[in-house]
Amino acid sequence: MAIILAINAGSSSVKVSVYQAEKLGQNPTRIADAQVAGLTAPPSTLTYESASKEVKGQELRDVNSQSDAFTYLLDHLVNDSALSQIESRDSVTHACHRVVHGGDYPAAHIIDSDTYHHLEELTDLAPLHNASALAIVKSCVEVLPKAKNIAYFDSSFHATIPEAIRTYPINPDVAKKNKLRKYGFHGISYAFITRSVADYLGKDQNQTSIIALHLGSGASACGVKNGKSLDNSMGLTPLAGLPGATRSGSVDPSLIFHFTHDAGKPSPGSTKEMHISTAEEILNKQSGWKSMTGTTDFGKISSSSDPQSKLAFDIFVDRIIGYIGSYYVKLEGQVDALVFAGGIGEKGTLLRTRIVEKCRCLGFDLDEQKNSRAIQDVVQDIGEENARHRTLVCCTDEQVWTLTYS
């Protein structure tokens, strides 16, 4: 029997989902969910759910880092008397880590000392994203010595992006030396979406082509051709592409030097483990729709009559439809479906309406009754029956996908 932890470490939170299975990759059953949030805005809080226990928003003391949070969550799981499957830390057989930047790794990888050091080197490419995951990996090695640690990379799904799309027009020797190219991200989500949509359509995954939108506080678009990533709006880092809650998305690269004269200096948020510049801090954490509206809640922005909120909404629509049009051409019009996913993609009825209205010329159209219904299925059709292409919503599950390595 395998007891598997699916671990997702963010800059301000740590989420752990617990599964049991005959072995890794075979019909996992979720038995508990636990999360510590608010690490960067104390007090941190606990959310926990198992078959017999539910905790929401419990304030925690002395839990200030990703390592603190993971250790706390692990002890909470062990001490839950209803979880008979976890008698001690030694009961955990696998720790599956979501790691944003995997560099050239084309698939999940067992974490040994060589893998860990390679990921440390990649942290310079994604300091805001990889540092938190590596902190948890280090904790796992220390507190779960019997568990097998496996890294699942958000960039791996995009290893199939063609050379002409992934290459930046800069000095090739410098680019190769410093690993400067498009990698693409949200790949764990897009892998789940692609498989789920193929199953829903009754098609072989290798014959399924879609335009997928992962829309959340971090947002991206992906063109999938015959089950493989053709292009992704994110680039060298997750900053490129669509704007997000606190990210600018793609802007003129020279903008930041006009925004501040301190662009290249270390950010006050830098630490010994995480080296970030002022430019990275501004464009990743002090931009996006929060900088325009004062809130990260896109639901509030969508329903607001405030001019800045309306502008932020319109900007998001504009950038999204730009990628839809681009990917439609790259796929030569051979598109099985336009797929909305992520928290905003699943809940944003008005956003979906505005986007699809702009894409009618490509053969997409909505059924307003279907679009207004709550999204309850893994894949749900919201498109007009006679439209040339399908329009779908997919409830993506990145936690489940990180259980497929065997």
C-alpha positions as CSV (number, residue, x, y, z in Angstrom):
1,M,0.0,0.0,0.0
2,A,1.3,3.4,-1.0
3,I,0.7,6.5,1.1
4,I,1.4,9.5,-1.1
5,L,1.8,13.2,-0.3
6,A,1.1,15.6,-3.2
7,I,2.9,18.8,-2.1
8,N,2.4,22.2,-3.7
9,A,4.6,24.9,-2.1
10,G,3.9,28.5,-3.0
11,S,5.6,31.7,-1.8
12,S,3.0,32.2,0.9
13,S,1.4,28.7,1.4
14,V,2.0,25.0,1.5
15,K,-0.7,22.6,0.4
16,V,-0.6,18.8,1.0
17,S,-3.1,16.3,-0.4
18,V,-2.8,12.7,0.9
19,Y,-3.7,9.7,-1.2
20,Q,-3.6,6.0,-0.7
21,A,-3.2,3.5,-3.6
22,E,-2.1,0.0,-4.3
23,K,1.0,1.6,-5.8
24,L,1.9,5.0,-7.2
25,G,-0.1,5.7,-10.3
26,Q,-2.9,3.2,-9.7
27,N,-6.3,4.6,-8.8
28,P,-5.3,6.9,-6.0
29,T,-8.0,7.7,-3.3
30,R,-7.7,11.1,-1.6
31,I,-8.0,10.7,2.2
32,A,-7.1,14.2,3.4
33,D,-6.3,17.8,2.4
34,A,-4.2,20.2,4.5
35,Q,-3.0,23.7,3.9
36,V,-1.1,26.4,5.7
37,A,-1.7,29.9,4.1
38,G,-0.6,33.4,5.0
39,L,3.1,32.7,5.5
40,T,4.0,36.1,4.1
41,A,1.2,37.9,6.0
42,P,1.1,36.5,9.5
43,P,-0.7,35.0,11.3
44,S,-0.6,31.9,9.2
45,T,-3.8,29.8,9.1
46,L,-4.7,26.1,8.8
47,T,-7.3,24.6,6.6
48,Y,-7.8,20.8,7.0
49,E,-10.2,18.2,5.8
50,S,-10.4,14.5,6.3
51,A,-13.3,12.0,6.5
52,S,-14.0,12.9,10.1
53,K,-12.4,16.3,10.7
54,E,-12.7,19.8,9.2
55,V,-10.8,22.9,10.2
56,K,-11.1,26.3,8.4
57,G,-8.9,29.4,9.1
58,Q,-7.4,28.3,12.4
59,E,-4.7,30.8,13.3
60,L,-1.2,29.3,14.0
61,R,1.7,30.4,16.1
62,D,5.4,30.1,15.2
63,V,4.7,28.8,11.7
64,N,6.6,31.3,9.5
65,S,8.3,29.4,6.7
66,Q,7.6,26.7,4.2
67,S,9.6,24.2,6.3
68,D,7.7,25.2,9.4
69,A,4.4,24.7,7.6
70,F,5.3,21.3,6.1
71,T,6.5,20.0,9.5
72,Y,3.3,21.3,11.1
73,L,1.1,19.7,8.4
74,L,2.9,16.4,8.6
75,D,2.5,16.2,12.4
76,H,-1.2,17.2,12.1
77,L,-1.7,14.2,9.7
78,V,0.1,11.8,11.9
79,N,-1.9,12.9,15.0
80,D,-5.3,12.6,13.3
81,S,-6.6,9.5,14.9
82,A,-9.1,9.0,12.1
83,L,-6.3,8.6,9.6
84,S,-5.4,5.0,10.5
85,Q,-3.3,4.8,7.3
86,I,-0.7,7.2,8.7
87,E,0.5,5.8,12.0
88,S,3.8,7.6,11.9
89,R,6.0,9.6,9.5
90,D,7.4,6.3,8.3
91,S,4.0,5.4,6.8
92,V,4.6,7.9,4.0
93,T,6.0,6.1,1.0
94,H,6.1,8.9,-1.6
95,A,6.4,12.7,-1.5
96,C,5.4,14.2,-4.9
97,H,6.5,17.8,-5.3
98,R,5.2,20.3,-7.8
99,V,8.3,22.3,-9.0
100,V,7.6,25.2,-11.3
101,H,10.9,25.3,-13.3
102,G,12.4,22.0,-14.4
103,G,14.7,23.3,-17.0
104,D,15.3,20.6,-19.6
105,Y,13.8,17.8,-17.7
106,P,11.1,16.4,-20.1
107,A,9.3,14.4,-17.4
108,A,8.9,13.7,-13.7
109,H,12.2,12.8,-12.0
110,I,13.2,11.0,-8.8
111,I,15.0,13.5,-6.6
112,D,18.5,12.5,-5.7
113,S,21.5,14.7,-4.8
114,D,22.3,15.4,-8.5
115,T,18.6,16.3,-9.2
116,Y,18.5,18.6,-6.2
117,H,21.7,20.4,-7.1
118,H,20.5,20.9,-10.7
119,L,17.2,22.4,-9.4
120,E,19.2,24.7,-7.1
121,E,21.0,26.0,-10.2
122,L,17.7,26.6,-11.9
123,T,16.5,28.7,-9.0
124,D,18.3,31.7,-10.5
125,L,15.9,31.4,-13.5
126,A,12.8,31.2,-11.2
127,P,13.8,32.4,-7.7
128,L,10.2,33.4,-6.8
129,H,8.9,29.9,-7.7
130,N,11.5,27.2,-7.2
131,A,12.9,28.3,-3.9
132,S,9.8,27.4,-1.9
133,A,9.5,24.0,-3.5
134,L,13.2,23.2,-2.8
135,A,12.8,24.2,0.9
136,I,10.1,21.5,1.2
137,V,12.2,18.9,-0.7
138,K,15.0,19.6,1.8
139,S,12.5,19.2,4.7
140,C,11.2,15.9,3.3
141,V,14.6,14.4,3.0
142,E,15.2,15.2,6.6
143,V,11.9,14.2,8.2
144,L,10.8,11.5,5.8
145,P,14.0,9.5,5.2
146,K,12.1,6.4,4.0
147,A,9.9,8.2,1.4
148,K,10.8,8.4,-2.2
149,N,10.8,12.1,-3.4
150,I,9.6,12.8,-6.9
151,A,9.6,16.2,-8.7
152,Y,6.9,17.0,-11.2
153,F,7.7,20.1,-13.3
154,D,5.3,22.7,-14.6
155,S,7.7,23.1,-17.6
156,S,7.9,19.4,-18.7
157,F,4.7,19.3,-20.7
158,H,6.2,22.1,-22.9
159,A,9.3,20.1,-23.8
160,T,7.7,19.6,-27.2
161,I,7.5,23.3,-28.1
162,P,9.3,23.6,-31.5
163,E,12.7,25.2,-31.7
164,A,11.5,28.3,-33.7
165,I,8.9,29.0,-31.0
166,R,11.1,28.4,-27.9
167,T,14.2,30.3,-29.2
168,Y,14.7,34.0,-28.4
169,P,16.4,36.1,-31.1
170,I,19.5,36.9,-29.0
171,N,23.2,35.8,-29.2
172,P,22.9,32.0,-29.4
173,D,26.1,31.4,-27.4
174,V,25.0,33.5,-24.5
175,A,21.5,32.0,-24.7
176,K,22.9,28.4,-24.6
177,K,25.3,29.2,-21.8
178,N,22.7,30.8,-19.6
179,K,19.8,28.5,-20.6
180,L,17.8,31.4,-22.0
181,R,14.8,30.2,-23.9
182,K,11.1,29.8,-23.6
183,Y,10.2,26.9,-21.2
184,G,6.5,27.4,-20.6
185,F,4.6,26.7,-17.4
186,H,1.3,25.5,-15.9
187,G,2.2,22.2,-17.7
188,I,0.9,19.9,-15.0
189,S,-2.5,21.6,-15.4
190,Y,-2.3,21.4,-19.2
191,A,-1.4,17.8,-19.1
192,F,-4.5,17.1,-17.0
193,I,-6.7,19.3,-19.3
194,T,-5.5,17.6,-22.5
195,R,-6.1,14.1,-21.2
196,S,-9.5,15.0,-19.7
197,V,-10.7,16.8,-22.8
198,A,-9.6,13.9,-25.0
199,D,-11.5,11.5,-22.8
200,Y,-14.6,13.7,-22.9
201,L,-14.5,14.0,-26.7
202,G,-13.9,10.3,-27.1
203,K,-10.7,10.9,-29.0
204,D,-7.2,9.5,-28.7
205,Q,-5.1,12.1,-26.9
206,N,-2.5,12.1,-29.7
207,Q,-5.3,13.2,-32.1
208,T,-6.6,16.0,-29.8
209,S,-5.8,19.7,-30.5
210,I,-7.1,22.4,-28.2
211,I,-6.6,26.0,-27.2
212,A,-6.5,25.9,-23.4
213,L,-6.7,28.8,-20.9
214,H,-5.5,28.3,-17.3
215,L,-6.9,31.4,-15.7
216,G,-6.2,32.1,-12.1
217,S,-4.1,34.6,-10.1
218,G,-1.4,33.3,-12.4
219,A,-2.8,33.0,-15.9
220,S,-1.6,31.5,-19.2
221,A,-2.7,30.1,-22.5
222,C,-1.5,27.0,-24.4
223,G,-1.9,25.7,-27.9
224,V,-1.9,21.9,-27.9
225,K,-1.4,20.0,-31.2
226,N,-2.1,16.3,-31.3
227,G,-1.8,16.0,-27.5
228,K,1.5,17.9,-27.3
229,S,2.3,21.5,-26.4
230,L,2.9,23.6,-29.4
231,D,3.2,27.0,-27.6
232,N,2.6,28.5,-24.2
233,S,2.2,32.2,-23.3
234,M,4.7,32.0,-20.5
235,G,8.4,32.0,-21.4
236,L,11.8,31.9,-19.6
237,T,9.8,32.4,-16.4
238,P,6.1,32.5,-15.6
239,L,6.1,36.3,-15.8
240,A,5.7,36.4,-19.6
241,G,2.4,36.3,-21.3
242,L,-0.9,37.1,-19.6
243,P,-1.3,39.6,-16.7
244,G,-2.2,38.1,-13.3
245,A,-3.2,39.2,-9.9
246,T,0.2,40.7,-9.2
247,R,2.1,40.0,-12.4
248,S,2.4,42.4,-15.3
249,G,2.6,39.7,-18.0
250,S,4.5,40.7,-21.1
251,V,5.5,44.3,-21.3
252,D,8.1,46.2,-23.3
253,P,11.4,45.0,-21.7
254,S,12.7,48.6,-21.4
255,L,9.6,49.7,-19.4
256,I,11.1,48.7,-16.0
257,F,14.2,50.9,-16.5
258,H,11.8,53.9,-17.0
259,F,9.7,52.8,-14.0
260,T,12.6,52.7,-11.6
261,H,16.3,53.5,-11.6
262,D,16.8,50.6,-9.1
263,A,15.7,47.9,-11.5
264,G,18.9,45.9,-11.4
265,K,19.5,46.3,-7.6
266,P,18.7,43.4,-5.2
267,S,15.1,43.6,-3.9
268,P,14.4,44.1,-0.2
269,G,12.7,40.7,-0.5
270,S,15.9,38.9,-1.4
271,T,17.2,36.2,1.0
272,K,20.2,34.0,1.2
273,E,18.3,31.3,-0.7
274,M,16.3,33.6,-3.0
275,H,18.1,36.3,-5.0
276,I,15.7,38.6,-6.8
277,S,16.1,42.0,-8.4
278,T,13.9,45.0,-7.8
279,A,12.6,44.6,-11.4
280,E,11.5,41.0,-10.7
281,E,9.9,42.1,-7.4
282,I,7.9,44.9,-9.2
283,L,6.8,43.0,-12.2
284,N,6.0,39.8,-10.3
285,K,4.5,41.1,-7.0
286,Q,3.6,44.7,-7.5
287,S,1.8,44.7,-10.8
288,G,-1.2,43.0,-12.4
289,W,-4.8,43.8,-11.6
290,K,-4.0,44.4,-7.9
291,S,-1.8,47.3,-8.8
292,M,-4.7,48.8,-10.9
293,T,-7.7,48.0,-8.6
294,G,-6.3,47.4,-5.1
295,T,-7.6,43.8,-5.0
296,T,-6.5,40.4,-6.3
297,D,-10.2,39.2,-6.3
298,F,-11.1,39.0,-10.0
299,G,-14.7,38.2,-9.1
300,K,-15.0,41.7,-7.5
301,I,-13.2,43.3,-10.5
302,S,-15.6,41.6,-12.9
303,S,-18.7,42.9,-11.1
304,S,-17.4,46.4,-10.4
305,S,-18.5,49.6,-12.2
306,D,-15.2,51.3,-11.1
307,P,-13.4,52.6,-14.2
308,Q,-10.1,51.0,-13.2
309,S,-11.7,47.7,-12.6
310,K,-13.4,47.8,-16.0
311,L,-10.1,48.7,-17.5
312,A,-8.3,45.8,-15.8
313,F,-11.1,43.4,-17.0
314,D,-10.8,44.7,-20.6
315,I,-7.0,44.3,-20.5
316,F,-7.3,40.7,-19.4
317,V,-9.9,40.0,-22.2
318,D,-7.7,41.7,-24.8
319,R,-4.5,39.8,-23.9
320,I,-6.4,36.4,-23.8
321,I,-8.0,36.8,-27.2
322,G,-4.6,37.8,-28.7
323,Y,-3.2,34.4,-27.7
324,I,-6.4,32.6,-28.9
325,G,-6.0,34.1,-32.3
326,S,-2.3,33.4,-32.5
327,Y,-2.8,29.7,-31.5
328,Y,-5.7,29.3,-33.8
329,V,-3.5,30.3,-36.7
330,K,-0.6,28.1,-35.5
331,L,-3.0,25.2,-35.3
332,E,-4.2,26.0,-38.8
333,G,-7.8,26.1,-37.6
334,Q,-7.7,22.4,-36.7
335,V,-9.0,23.0,-33.2
336,D,-11.2,20.5,-31.3
337,A,-12.1,23.0,-28.5
338,L,-11.4,26.2,-26.7
339,V,-11.1,25.2,-23.0
340,F,-11.4,27.4,-19.9
341,A,-9.7,26.2,-16.7
342,G,-8.4,27.5,-13.4
343,G,-10.3,29.3,-10.7
344,I,-11.2,32.3,-12.8
345,G,-11.8,30.1,-15.9
346,E,-14.2,27.9,-14.0
347,K,-16.1,30.7,-12.2
348,G,-15.9,33.6,-14.6
349,T,-19.2,33.5,-16.5
350,L,-18.9,37.1,-17.7
351,L,-15.3,36.7,-18.6
352,R,-16.0,33.6,-20.7
353,T,-18.9,35.4,-22.4
354,R,-16.7,38.4,-23.4
355,I,-13.9,36.3,-24.6
356,V,-16.1,34.0,-26.8
357,E,-18.0,37.0,-28.2
358,K,-14.7,38.2,-29.5
359,C,-13.9,34.8,-31.0
360,R,-17.1,34.1,-32.9
361,C,-15.2,34.9,-36.1
362,L,-13.1,31.8,-35.5
363,G,-16.1,29.5,-35.1
364,F,-16.6,29.6,-31.3
365,D,-20.0,30.5,-29.7
366,L,-21.6,30.1,-26.3
367,D,-24.9,28.7,-25.2
368,E,-25.8,31.3,-22.5
369,Q,-27.9,28.8,-20.5
370,K,-25.1,26.3,-20.4
371,N,-22.5,29.0,-19.6
372,S,-24.6,30.3,-16.6
373,R,-24.8,26.8,-14.9
374,A,-22.4,25.9,-12.1
375,I,-19.4,23.9,-13.3
376,Q,-19.8,20.5,-11.6
377,D,-18.2,18.0,-14.0
378,V,-14.5,17.5,-14.8
379,V,-15.3,18.7,-18.3
380,Q,-18.5,20.6,-19.1
381,D,-19.7,21.9,-22.5
382,I,-20.8,25.5,-22.6
383,G,-20.8,26.0,-26.3
384,E,-23.6,26.5,-28.9
385,E,-24.6,23.2,-30.3
386,N,-24.2,24.3,-34.0
387,A,-20.9,26.2,-33.5
388,R,-17.9,25.1,-35.7
389,H,-15.7,24.4,-32.6
390,R,-16.6,23.2,-29.1
391,T,-16.2,25.5,-26.0
392,L,-15.6,23.7,-22.8
393,V,-14.7,24.2,-19.1
394,C,-12.3,21.8,-17.4
395,C,-11.9,21.6,-13.6
396,T,-8.2,21.0,-13.7
397,D,-6.6,19.1,-10.8
398,E,-2.8,19.6,-10.5
399,Q,-2.6,17.5,-7.3
400,V,-4.0,14.4,-8.9
401,W,-1.7,14.7,-11.9
402,T,1.3,14.5,-9.7
403,L,0.6,10.9,-8.9
404,T,1.4,9.3,-12.3
405,Y,5.1,8.4,-11.9
406,S,5.7,4.7,-11.5
